[in-house]
Amino acid sequence: MTSEESGRKPTLSELADALEEEQLKRLLIVKSALYMMGESDPTAPRTSAQQQPGQHMLMGDDPRLAKMPVRPTLVDFFKYRFGAAQHVLQSANLARKNGCNEKIITACLLHDIAVAGFIRADHGYWGAQLVEPYVDEEVSWAIRAHQALRFYADESVGYDYPENYKRWFGEGYTPEPYVQQAYAEARNHKWYMSARLITVNDLYSFEPGVVVNVDDFTDIIGRNFKQPEEGLGFDNSPVAHMWRTIIWPTKFL
């Protein structure tokens, strides 16, 4: 029963919900082609909701999402845009417990942010590209390379082929040729062990009942992530558009 039906004064929460619903009625939210691909034939004629009188295409904040600060920081993205962030937080926490240096801890903290807030496919490449202007080259290289290394065991550090992969992809799964090539190149690279340590502190990092907060890494982020004064997405870096897409994922154009 609504407040109108019961005759009582609406609560602030109910007023906020009603305002959001009214805002949504005035907006036509169109999903990007990539979002729909696999759900329907991308070559077929597209049908989408028709714009109604008084309706506008969404060209700013999505009322369903928390509004980002004017100059968003990496921590803001963790708090307001990165879903399932406990994985990377626990990975960084484990790396810290294992005595890894701050570059490795930073790489563990950032290694799956593409999955958490952007896209799954080739997440190592996307994640590395997202952070490349703001971190040491070794960190971004390790994030890119960890994607391939996860498919290959390394007994010297106690890393086995993940049991989860056998279940997810099948016993006979063979990575694509570009992954095989990336592994071969990484295996002989001077920063191989940096990427390998991401995998060591990756899949098995989750501790049930333990909640890690991004604020626990404020000092490490401050020393190892060059936060732009203008805010991520507004510093004219080569990847600013990617951060803006995460801020406004449903923007029409």
Backbone as CSV, one residue per row, in Angstrom:
resi,resn,N_x,N_y,N_z,CA_x,CA_y,CA_z,C_x,C_y,C_z
1,MET,0.837,-1.194,0.000,0.000,0.000,0.000,0.878,1.254,0.000
2,THR,0.604,2.180,-0.896,1.388,3.409,-0.974,0.929,4.380,0.102
3,SER,1.716,5.455,0.305,1.356,6.471,1.296,0.052,7.157,0.908
4,GLU,-0.173,7.326,-0.427,-1.410,7.967,-0.888,-2.619,7.116,-0.532
5,GLU,-2.463,5.789,-0.704,-3.563,4.873,-0.414,-3.874,4.824,1.075
6,SER,-2.833,4.941,1.907,-3.051,4.857,3.353,-3.394,6.201,3.972
7,GLY,-3.188,7.290,3.209,-3.485,8.612,3.726,-2.390,9.207,4.590
8,ARG,-1.259,8.499,4.751,-0.166,9.018,5.580,0.796,9.833,4.727
9,LYS,1.628,10.607,5.393,2.623,11.427,4.721,3.741,10.528,4.207
10,PRO,4.178,10.661,2.941,5.239,9.789,2.405,6.567,10.043,3.108
11,THR,7.338,8.996,3.244,8.671,9.121,3.829,9.626,9.705,2.805
12,LEU,10.802,10.136,3.272,11.804,10.673,2.361,12.222,9.636,1.333
13,SER,12.317,8.362,1.776,12.692,7.283,0.871,11.636,7.110,-0.227
14,GLU,10.376,7.176,0.157,9.301,7.033,-0.826,9.283,8.214,-1.799
15,LEU,9.554,9.413,-1.279,9.611,10.584,-2.150,10.748,10.462,-3.159
16,ALA,11.898,9.946,-2.686,13.046,9.755,-3.578,12.726,8.727,-4.653
17,ASP,12.047,7.630,-4.256,11.674,6.597,-5.227,10.715,7.153,-6.269
18,ALA,9.762,7.975,-5.805,8.786,8.551,-6.727,9.460,9.508,-7.699
19,LEU,10.445,10.290,-7.198,11.165,11.221,-8.060,11.964,10.462,-9.109
20,GLU,12.610,9.384,-8.683,13.391,8.578,-9.619,12.491,7.978,-10.692
21,GLU,11.336,7.474,-10.276,10.405,6.877,-11.238,9.935,7.926,-12.244
22,GLU,9.684,9.153,-11.762,9.250,10.223,-12.644,10.368,10.613,-13.610
23,GLN,11.607,10.648,-13.114,12.748,10.954,-13.979,12.890,9.917,-15.075
24,LEU,12.736,8.642,-14.716,12.882,7.563,-15.677,11.808,7.623,-16.756
25,LYS,10.605,8.047,-16.385,9.529,8.156,-17.365,9.870,9.185,-18.445
26,ARG,10.669,10.176,-18.055,11.013,11.243,-18.990,12.234,10.905,-19.840
27,LEU,12.846,9.754,-19.586,14.057,9.380,-20.299,13.859,8.101,-21.092
28,LEU,14.447,8.045,-22.277,14.463,6.817,-23.057,15.888,6.273,-23.005
29,ILE,16.061,5.120,-22.353,17.377,4.536,-22.192,17.572,3.450,-23.248
30,VAL,18.540,3.653,-24.125,18.816,2.738,-25.234,20.105,1.974,-24.927
31,LYS,20.067,0.650,-25.029,21.241,-0.171,-24.733,22.171,-0.231,-25.940
32,SER,23.474,-0.162,-25.670,24.484,-0.196,-26.729,24.475,-1.536,-27.452
33,ALA,24.989,-1.542,-28.674,25.028,-2.760,-29.496,25.791,-3.873,-28.784
34,LEU,26.911,-3.539,-28.143,27.716,-4.550,-27.467,26.930,-5.226,-26.351
35,TYR,26.087,-4.438,-25.661,25.273,-4.982,-24.579,24.303,-6.036,-25.110
36,MET,23.769,-5.817,-26.296,22.744,-6.692,-26.861,23.326,-7.862,-27.653
37,MET,24.604,-7.753,-28.061,25.196,-8.766,-28.915,25.223,-10.120,-28.217
38,GLY,24.803,-11.145,-28.897,24.699,-12.471,-28.290,23.281,-12.767,-27.830
39,GLU,22.532,-11.716,-27.538,21.125,-11.874,-27.161,20.240,-11.871,-28.400
40,SER,20.729,-11.208,-29.437,19.966,-11.143,-30.684,20.946,-11.042,-31.842
41,ASP,20.457,-11.261,-33.049,21.275,-11.198,-34.252,21.669,-9.741,-34.505
42,PRO,22.975,-9.403,-34.411,23.368,-8.002,-34.584,23.135,-7.468,-35.988
43,THR,22.952,-8.368,-36.972,22.731,-7.909,-38.348,21.252,-7.712,-38.657
44,ALA,20.383,-8.136,-37.745,18.938,-8.001,-37.980,18.503,-6.554,-37.736
45,PRO,17.415,-6.134,-38.393,16.899,-4.778,-38.144,16.605,-4.601,-36.659
46,ARG,16.988,-3.450,-36.130,16.816,-3.221,-34.706,15.459,-2.635,-34.383
47,THR,14.864,-3.166,-33.335,13.630,-2.576,-32.822,13.920,-2.103,-31.405
48,SER,13.515,-0.902,-31.104,13.728,-0.369,-29.761,12.510,0.425,-29.350
49,ALA,12.444,0.734,-28.074,11.304,1.486,-27.561,11.192,2.822,-28.290
50,GLN,9.995,3.208,-28.598,9.767,4.458,-29.310,9.757,5.635,-28.343
51,GLN,10.365,6.719,-28.780,10.391,7.921,-27.957,8.982,8.494,-27.869
52,GLN,8.567,8.758,-26.636,7.229,9.285,-26.401,7.284,10.810,-26.272
53,PRO,6.166,11.489,-26.482,6.143,12.952,-26.316,6.637,13.344,-24.923
54,GLY,7.529,14.306,-24.877,8.066,14.761,-23.601,9.244,13.943,-23.104
55,GLN,9.578,12.873,-23.829,10.699,12.010,-23.447,11.973,12.460,-24.143
56,HIS,13.117,12.320,-23.436,14.404,12.656,-24.034,15.358,11.479,-23.894
57,MET,16.300,11.411,-24.809,17.349,10.408,-24.704,18.248,10.761,-23.517
58,LEU,18.690,9.754,-22.809,19.545,9.981,-21.645,20.908,10.502,-22.102
59,MET,21.284,11.690,-21.655,22.561,12.284,-22.038,23.343,12.773,-20.817
60,GLY,23.108,12.173,-19.687,23.831,12.568,-18.479,23.745,11.475,-17.438
61,ASP,23.543,11.884,-16.201,23.468,10.924,-15.107,22.251,10.019,-15.250
62,ASP,22.467,8.741,-15.001,21.373,7.779,-14.954,20.808,7.809,-13.536
63,PRO,19.535,8.160,-13.379,18.970,8.287,-12.023,18.980,6.988,-11.232
64,ARG,19.220,5.853,-11.897,19.276,4.570,-11.194,20.635,4.339,-10.536
65,LEU,21.614,5.171,-10.882,22.975,4.992,-10.375,23.347,6.122,-9.424
66,ALA,24.256,5.822,-8.501,24.767,6.851,-7.604,25.501,7.904,-8.433
67,LYS,25.275,9.157,-8.091,25.931,10.247,-8.817,27.396,10.311,-8.399
68,MET,28.276,10.381,-9.388,29.700,10.452,-9.123,30.108,11.889,-8.774
69,PRO,31.172,12.049,-7.965,31.688,13.397,-7.682,32.143,14.087,-8.961
70,VAL,32.264,15.405,-8.902,32.660,16.193,-10.072,34.054,15.800,-10.538
71,ARG,34.968,15.564,-9.607,36.328,15.127,-9.933,36.564,13.737,-9.339
72,PRO,36.025,12.708,-9.990,36.062,11.373,-9.380,37.461,10.795,-9.260
73,THR,37.691,10.145,-8.127,38.959,9.470,-7.864,38.800,7.976,-8.094
74,LEU,39.922,7.283,-8.075,39.877,5.829,-8.194,39.016,5.227,-7.084
75,VAL,39.149,5.746,-5.881,38.357,5.239,-4.750,36.870,5.440,-5.003
76,ASP,36.492,6.571,-5.618,35.082,6.809,-5.950,34.553,5.742,-6.899
77,PHE,35.364,5.331,-7.874,34.927,4.283,-8.798,34.737,2.962,-8.057
78,PHE,35.617,2.671,-7.106,35.446,1.468,-6.297,34.130,1.527,-5.524
79,LYS,33.806,2.678,-4.993,32.627,2.802,-4.130,31.311,2.877,-4.896
80,TYR,31.343,3.499,-6.104,30.085,3.768,-6.797,29.882,3.049,-8.128
81,ARG,30.956,2.442,-8.690,30.795,1.832,-9.996,31.323,0.402,-10.089
82,PHE,32.322,0.043,-9.323,32.890,-1.297,-9.462,32.096,-2.306,-8.641
83,GLY,31.346,-3.176,-9.353,30.644,-4.247,-8.662,31.599,-5.398,-8.379
84,ALA,31.245,-6.244,-7.430,32.052,-7.429,-7.094,33.510,-7.068,-6.833
85,ALA,33.732,-5.930,-6.153,35.097,-5.467,-5.914,35.795,-6.231,-4.798
86,GLN,35.051,-7.020,-4.020,35.694,-7.769,-2.940,36.795,-8.681,-3.465
87,HIS,36.636,-9.175,-4.690,37.652,-10.071,-5.234,39.010,-9.379,-5.321
88,VAL,39.051,-8.198,-5.957,40.334,-7.515,-6.104,40.820,-6.970,-4.767
89,LEU,39.907,-6.564,-3.907,40.299,-6.074,-2.582,40.934,-7.191,-1.763
90,GLN,40.333,-8.380,-1.835,40.908,-9.511,-1.096,42.218,-9.961,-1.735
91,SER,42.316,-9.858,-3.043,43.553,-10.211,-3.724,44.683,-9.293,-3.262
92,ALA,44.413,-7.986,-3.215,45.417,-7.030,-2.740,45.738,-7.265,-1.275
93,ASN,44.724,-7.599,-0.501,44.921,-7.874,0.924,45.834,-9.082,1.127
94,LEU,45.626,-10.125,0.304,46.464,-11.316,0.403,47.900,-10.998,-0.020
95,ALA,48.048,-10.217,-1.081,49.390,-9.838,-1.534,50.126,-9.074,-0.435
96,ARG,49.402,-8.224,0.266,50.023,-7.482,1.365,50.420,-8.423,2.498
97,LYS,49.544,-9.373,2.835,49.854,-10.359,3.877,51.058,-11.208,3.487
98,ASN,51.196,-11.470,2.188,52.293,-12.304,1.700,53.605,-11.538,1.559
99,GLY,53.584,-10.259,1.937,54.818,-9.474,1.916,55.210,-8.930,0.567
100,CYS,54.265,-8.865,-0.363,54.580,-8.317,-1.687,54.824,-6.811,-1.592
101,ASN,55.608,-6.298,-2.545,55.856,-4.856,-2.534,54.625,-4.101,-3.041
102,GLU,54.668,-2.772,-2.945,53.479,-1.972,-3.251,53.076,-2.021,-4.723
103,LYS,54.028,-2.224,-5.619,53.663,-2.351,-7.036,52.784,-3.580,-7.244
104,ILE,53.159,-4.683,-6.615,52.380,-5.920,-6.770,51.020,-5.776,-6.098
105,ILE,50.994,-5.172,-4.913,49.718,-4.958,-4.221,48.802,-4.093,-5.079
106,THR,49.367,-3.048,-5.682,48.581,-2.172,-6.566,48.071,-2.943,-7.774
107,ALA,48.922,-3.755,-8.373,48.514,-4.553,-9.532,47.393,-5.516,-9.153
108,CYS,47.490,-6.126,-7.979,46.430,-7.038,-7.519,45.127,-6.277,-7.286
109,LEU,45.237,-5.070,-6.745,44.056,-4.254,-6.476,43.326,-3.867,-7.763
110,LEU,44.086,-3.718,-8.854,43.520,-3.211,-10.104,43.328,-4.273,-11.183
111,HIS,43.786,-5.506,-10.940,43.905,-6.461,-12.046,42.580,-6.839,-12.696
112,ASP,41.480,-6.793,-11.971,40.185,-7.190,-12.543,39.175,-6.044,-12.563
113,ILE,39.636,-4.796,-12.545,38.654,-3.704,-12.510,37.856,-3.622,-13.803
114,ALA,38.405,-4.130,-14.906,37.621,-4.153,-16.147,36.409,-5.059,-15.981
115,VAL,36.606,-6.209,-15.344,35.495,-7.126,-15.078,34.497,-6.469,-14.129
116,ALA,35.012,-5.788,-13.108,34.152,-5.206,-12.084,33.336,-4.026,-12.578
117,GLY,33.860,-3.300,-13.611,33.142,-2.100,-13.997,33.032,-1.808,-15.470
118,PHE,33.548,-2.715,-16.336,33.576,-2.352,-17.751,33.176,-3.512,-18.658
119,ILE,34.046,-4.528,-18.779,33.774,-5.631,-19.696,34.613,-6.839,-19.291
120,ARG,34.104,-8.047,-19.562,34.831,-9.263,-19.207,35.841,-9.698,-20.267
121,ALA,35.418,-9.661,-21.534,36.278,-10.160,-22.606,37.597,-9.399,-22.635
122,ASP,38.721,-10.141,-22.683,40.051,-9.529,-22.712,40.238,-8.523,-21.579
123,HIS,39.771,-8.895,-20.400,39.763,-7.955,-19.276,41.154,-7.495,-18.859
124,GLY,42.171,-8.344,-19.061,43.529,-7.943,-18.724,43.990,-6.771,-19.574
125,TYR,43.646,-6.811,-20.868,44.033,-5.752,-21.787,43.275,-4.457,-21.477
126,TRP,41.971,-4.579,-21.274,41.165,-3.403,-20.954,41.597,-2.801,-19.618
127,GLY,41.825,-3.652,-18.628,42.224,-3.153,-17.313,43.559,-2.431,-17.371
128,ALA,44.523,-3.006,-18.100,45.833,-2.370,-18.240,45.704,-1.019,-18.927
129,GLN,44.873,-0.965,-19.959,44.700,0.281,-20.699,44.052,1.357,-19.826
130,LEU,43.092,0.953,-18.995,42.413,1.905,-18.109,43.383,2.612,-17.171
131,VAL,44.365,1.875,-16.673,45.240,2.442,-15.639,46.607,2.896,-16.156
132,GLU,46.905,2.612,-17.414,48.254,2.841,-17.948,48.800,4.252,-17.710
133,PRO,47.988,5.309,-17.896,48.549,6.654,-17.694,48.832,6.996,-16.237
134,TYR,48.350,6.169,-15.317,48.358,6.563,-13.906,49.233,5.689,-13.004
135,VAL,49.799,4.636,-13.542,50.589,3.722,-12.719,51.957,3.477,-13.358
136,ASP,52.842,2.884,-12.591,54.136,2.491,-13.116,53.950,1.498,-14.265
137,GLU,54.809,1.566,-15.256,54.692,0.699,-16.426,54.682,-0.785,-16.046
138,GLU,55.423,-1.134,-15.017,55.463,-2.534,-14.575,54.091,-3.011,-14.117
139,VAL,53.342,-2.122,-13.474,52.012,-2.475,-12.963,51.052,-2.741,-14.114
140,SER,50.989,-1.836,-15.082,50.061,-2.032,-16.205,50.466,-3.240,-17.041
141,TRP,51.779,-3.461,-17.217,52.226,-4.629,-17.964,51.783,-5.912,-17.265
142,ALA,51.945,-5.954,-15.953,51.581,-7.148,-15.188,50.083,-7.422,-15.268
143,ILE,49.269,-6.376,-15.234,47.813,-6.547,-15.328,47.444,-7.130,-16.690
144,ARG,48.081,-6.620,-17.749,47.802,-7.130,-19.098,48.216,-8.603,-19.213
145,ALA,49.401,-8.921,-18.691,49.945,-10.268,-18.862,49.271,-11.315,-17.987
146,HIS,48.680,-10.900,-16.877,48.102,-11.902,-15.970,46.984,-12.684,-16.634
147,GLN,46.315,-12.055,-17.617,45.213,-12.741,-18.291,45.682,-14.033,-18.943
148,ALA,46.830,-13.983,-19.607,47.364,-15.187,-20.260,47.979,-16.141,-19.240
149,LEU,48.685,-15.601,-18.265,49.395,-16.462,-17.304,48.452,-17.326,-16.481
150,ARG,47.229,-16.884,-16.294,46.286,-17.655,-15.477,46.029,-19.043,-16.057
151,PHE,46.234,-19.200,-17.353,45.959,-20.485,-18.005,47.142,-21.452,-17.943
152,TYR,48.249,-21.012,-17.336,49.459,-21.831,-17.342,50.037,-21.949,-15.930
153,ALA,50.307,-23.175,-15.526,50.848,-23.435,-14.190,52.303,-22.977,-14.091
154,ASP,52.737,-22.720,-12.869,54.146,-22.430,-12.592,54.466,-23.043,-11.229
155,GLU,55.070,-24.221,-11.249,55.359,-24.952,-10.018,56.324,-24.197,-9.111
156,SER,57.167,-23.339,-9.689,58.167,-22.637,-8.879,57.541,-21.719,-7.830
157,VAL,56.308,-21.290,-8.082,55.616,-20.433,-7.099,54.345,-21.097,-6.574
158,GLY,54.167,-22.361,-6.899,53.015,-23.104,-6.398,51.711,-22.760,-7.076
159,TYR,51.782,-22.320,-8.338,50.549,-21.990,-9.056,50.165,-23.139,-9.975
160,ASP,49.005,-23.753,-9.715,48.481,-24.842,-10.537,47.400,-24.317,-11.479
161,TYR,47.172,-25.046,-12.541,46.052,-24.703,-13.426,44.773,-24.759,-12.586
162,PRO,43.975,-23.692,-12.585,42.816,-23.624,-11.687,41.784,-24.734,-11.912
163,GLU,41.367,-25.351,-10.834,40.305,-26.356,-10.913,39.025,-25.746,-11.461
164,ASN,38.776,-24.465,-11.127,37.586,-23.787,-11.636,37.560,-23.770,-13.165
165,TYR,38.735,-23.643,-13.786,38.786,-23.568,-15.239,38.376,-24.895,-15.875
166,LYS,38.706,-25.990,-15.206,38.295,-27.296,-15.721,36.769,-27.405,-15.711
167,ARG,36.173,-26.842,-14.679,34.714,-26.885,-14.577,34.063,-25.890,-15.530
168,TRP,34.632,-24.692,-15.623,34.042,-23.639,-16.445,34.210,-23.888,-17.936
169,PHE,35.411,-24.330,-18.344,35.735,-24.387,-19.768,35.878,-25.808,-20.313
170,GLY,35.902,-26.820,-19.430,36.060,-28.205,-19.866,37.500,-28.664,-19.732
171,GLU,37.678,-29.957,-19.561,39.006,-30.541,-19.336,39.958,-30.309,-20.511
172,GLY,39.430,-30.307,-21.729,40.308,-30.207,-22.890,40.448,-28.809,-23.455
173,TYR,40.083,-27.782,-22.677,40.112,-26.418,-23.219,41.542,-25.980,-23.535
174,THR,41.720,-25.375,-24.703,43.003,-24.818,-25.108,42.819,-23.325,-25.388
175,PRO,43.598,-22.466,-24.751,43.457,-21.023,-24.980,43.703,-20.666,-26.449
176,GLU,43.118,-19.563,-26.880,43.271,-19.095,-28.252,44.746,-18.820,-28.555
177,PRO,45.133,-18.867,-29.852,46.531,-18.641,-30.228,47.105,-17.323,-29.696
178,TYR,46.310,-16.255,-29.658,46.870,-14.980,-29.178,47.200,-15.055,-27.702
179,VAL,46.449,-15.885,-26.933,46.752,-16.076,-25.513,48.031,-16.893,-25.364
180,GLN,48.171,-17.926,-26.193,49.392,-18.742,-26.169,50.619,-17.887,-26.485
181,GLN,50.481,-17.004,-27.466,51.590,-16.133,-27.843,51.910,-15.157,-26.706
182,ALA,50.867,-14.606,-26.102,51.074,-13.665,-24.997,51.788,-14.345,-23.835
183,TYR,51.434,-15.603,-23.572,52.103,-16.344,-22.504,53.581,-16.551,-22.822
184,ALA,53.876,-16.966,-24.055,55.260,-17.211,-24.450,56.103,-15.944,-24.325
185,GLU,55.515,-14.805,-24.701,56.245,-13.538,-24.605,56.431,-13.127,-23.150
186,ALA,55.393,-13.315,-22.352,55.468,-12.927,-20.941,56.455,-13.799,-20.176
187,ARG,56.536,-15.070,-20.567,57.398,-16.013,-19.837,58.856,-15.580,-19.886
188,ASN,59.236,-14.871,-20.941,60.620,-14.443,-21.095,60.821,-12.953,-20.797
189,HIS,59.822,-12.334,-20.220,59.885,-10.887,-19.965,60.505,-10.609,-18.604
190,LYS,61.147,-9.464,-18.468,61.803,-9.106,-17.205,60.807,-8.940,-16.055
191,TRP,59.543,-8.661,-16.374,58.535,-8.483,-15.328,57.615,-9.697,-15.210
192,TYR,58.051,-10.821,-15.744,57.218,-12.030,-15.679,56.704,-12.285,-14.275
193,MET,57.572,-12.240,-13.270,57.161,-12.603,-11.920,56.161,-11.614,-11.331
194,SER,56.178,-10.379,-11.791,55.186,-9.403,-11.320,53.785,-9.829,-11.741
195,ALA,53.656,-10.240,-13.000,52.362,-10.721,-13.484,52.003,-12.051,-12.833
196,ARG,52.999,-12.906,-12.659,52.745,-14.209,-12.049,52.236,-14.059,-10.620
197,LEU,52.756,-13.062,-9.898,52.315,-12.862,-8.514,50.859,-12.400,-8.440
198,ILE,50.370,-11.771,-9.513,48.930,-11.475,-9.549,48.147,-12.779,-9.523
199,THR,48.556,-13.746,-10.349,47.826,-15.021,-10.389,47.947,-15.772,-9.070
200,VAL,49.102,-15.677,-8.424,49.307,-16.368,-7.142,48.357,-15.813,-6.080
201,ASN,48.100,-14.514,-6.133,47.235,-13.871,-5.146,45.823,-13.625,-5.685
202,ASP,45.462,-14.381,-6.706,44.206,-14.119,-7.416,43.079,-15.079,-7.023
203,LEU,43.004,-16.215,-7.684,41.834,-17.091,-7.554,41.553,-17.554,-6.135
204,TYR,42.591,-17.759,-5.353,42.397,-18.360,-4.039,42.489,-17.332,-2.922
205,SER,42.212,-16.070,-3.253,42.382,-15.003,-2.271,41.168,-14.810,-1.372
206,PHE,40.016,-15.350,-1.766,38.788,-15.026,-1.048,38.709,-15.730,0.302
207,GLU,38.534,-14.940,1.349,38.360,-15.473,2.695,36.913,-15.269,3.118
208,PRO,36.141,-16.343,3.284,34.745,-16.199,3.710,34.660,-15.455,5.037
209,GLY,33.709,-14.532,5.117,33.505,-13.794,6.354,34.402,-12.578,6.507
210,VAL,35.363,-12.424,5.603,36.268,-11.280,5.670,35.822,-10.232,4.648
211,VAL,35.653,-8.992,5.107,35.279,-7.898,4.216,36.421,-6.887,4.208
212,VAL,36.958,-6.632,3.035,38.070,-5.692,2.887,37.518,-4.403,2.290
213,ASN,37.937,-3.273,2.842,37.461,-1.963,2.378,38.538,-1.279,1.554
214,VAL,38.133,-0.622,0.475,39.103,0.074,-0.364,39.843,1.148,0.430
215,ASP,39.202,1.690,1.472,39.862,2.702,2.288,41.095,2.146,2.999
216,ASP,41.179,0.823,3.120,42.356,0.206,3.724,43.601,0.388,2.852
217,PHE,43.395,0.785,1.597,44.512,0.913,0.657,44.750,2.362,0.231
218,THR,44.182,3.298,0.990,44.306,4.716,0.620,45.757,5.142,0.460
219,ASP,46.606,4.768,1.405,48.015,5.174,1.336,48.723,4.568,0.134
220,ILE,48.471,3.277,-0.112,49.118,2.603,-1.243,48.641,3.205,-2.558
221,ILE,47.345,3.478,-2.670,46.818,4.120,-3.883,47.458,5.492,-4.059
222,GLY,47.555,6.248,-2.975,48.140,7.585,-3.045,49.575,7.584,-3.539
223,ARG,50.324,6.547,-3.189,51.730,6.477,-3.589,51.933,5.847,-4.972
224,ASN,50.948,5.091,-5.436,51.167,4.299,-6.655,50.186,4.567,-7.788
225,PHE,49.198,5.440,-7.564,48.227,5.774,-8.607,48.196,7.286,-8.746
226,LYS,48.588,7.795,-9.921,48.676,9.238,-10.140,47.289,9.793,-10.439
227,GLN,46.566,10.119,-9.406,45.206,10.627,-9.553,45.223,11.994,-10.243
228,PRO,44.556,12.138,-11.396,44.548,13.444,-12.069,43.718,14.468,-11.293
229,GLU,44.222,15.674,-11.230,43.540,16.737,-10.485,42.136,16.986,-11.028
230,GLU,41.977,16.837,-12.347,40.666,17.105,-12.967,39.654,15.997,-12.687
231,GLY,40.127,14.858,-12.217,39.265,13.701,-11.998,39.396,12.717,-13.141
232,LEU,39.293,11.432,-12.835,39.356,10.399,-13.871,38.209,10.591,-14.865
233,GLY,38.558,10.682,-16.122,37.561,10.908,-17.161,37.596,12.319,-17.718
234,PHE,38.314,13.232,-17.029,38.285,14.638,-17.445,39.674,15.251,-17.552
235,ASP,40.693,14.400,-17.678,42.073,14.873,-17.717,42.676,14.816,-19.117
236,ASN,41.847,14.533,-20.125,42.317,14.464,-21.522,43.389,13.404,-21.742
237,SER,43.428,12.393,-20.897,44.356,11.287,-21.133,43.811,10.432,-22.275
238,PRO,44.637,9.538,-22.849,44.156,8.684,-23.949,43.024,7.742,-23.532
239,VAL,42.804,7.580,-22.217,41.767,6.650,-21.768,40.651,7.360,-21.009
240,ALA,40.644,8.690,-21.032,39.623,9.433,-20.285,38.215,9.019,-20.701
241,HIS,38.032,8.741,-21.999,36.700,8.361,-22.490,36.211,7.049,-21.860
242,MET,37.156,6.164,-21.529,36.771,4.885,-20.928,36.236,5.098,-19.509
243,TRP,36.891,5.980,-18.759,36.405,6.286,-17.410,35.059,7.009,-17.474
244,ARG,34.880,7.896,-18.483,33.592,8.570,-18.630,32.485,7.578,-18.964
245,THR,32.813,6.556,-19.745,31.819,5.536,-20.080,31.364,4.798,-18.826
246,ILE,32.282,4.583,-17.895,31.907,3.924,-16.639,31.060,4.860,-15.778
247,ILE,31.346,6.162,-15.842,30.527,7.132,-15.093,29.115,7.162,-15.658
248,TRP,29.019,7.214,-17.013,27.718,7.340,-17.690,27.516,6.168,-18.642
249,PRO,27.323,4.965,-18.152,27.277,3.769,-19.018,26.067,3.700,-19.928
250,THR,25.017,4.474,-19.629,23.795,4.402,-20.446,23.576,5.665,-21.252
251,LYS,24.593,6.509,-21.348,24.480,7.745,-22.126,24.220,7.399,-23.596
252,PHE,23.317,8.143,-24.227,22.899,7.788,-25.592,24.031,7.980,-26.597
253,LEU,24.772,9.081,-26.512,25.880,9.363,-27.432,27.070,9.894,-26.648
